[in-house]
Amino acid sequence: MLIRILAFLLETAFFILIAAALLRAWMNWLRVSMVGQPGRFVMALTDWLVKPLRRSLPKPLGQSRVDWASVLAAALMALAYALLWWLLFGLLLGAAAGGADFGVAAVLAMLFFAVKMLLRVALQTLFMLVLAYAILSWVQPGSSVYGLLARLTEPMLTPLRRVIPAIGGVDLSALVLLLVLQIGMMVLL
């Protein structure tokens, strides 16, 4: 029971950190102002890693439209999560099973685990953004939060809107994207 609680807390902490780094990269890609929320929150969570990475990246990467420092920060945090998970739980479970080995297979398994975590966080974060956007489009479409969510989700919704017609004046693109994201998470898990 204690191991499950510790695993939950570890996963939640790293989920928030990785999601913040990915959201920072996405907001910078879309040129969304970081002055208001959630920009300030995202920067407060990720500055400790993104700023040193930004200074250490080669200049052409640092001047790209892609915020490589934030993307790299998310990847490094996913790797740190995989390593910590293996150190805490792999060693415990491995010791109970007769010893844990840190060979090539373990390194590949950790890399796979990190990539899987990174993809899962990206899909779940996007799912939450689209769900909030869809709910606010019905409840409070004039709010500033709705405008921000619209800017963050439009790049994924626009291609779907070209293919999926509005039915009875209702835009179903957000629902279709939610279904696609949910299927993506099912496949990933």
Secondary structure as UniProt FT lines:
FT   HELIX           2..29
FT   TURN            30..31
FT   TURN            37..38
FT   HELIX           39..56
FT   HELIX           59..62
FT   HELIX           68..85
FT   HELIX           86..90
FT   HELIX           91..97
FT   HELIX           104..139
FT   TURN            141..142
FT   HELIX           144..163
FT   TURN            168..169
FT   HELIX           173..188
//
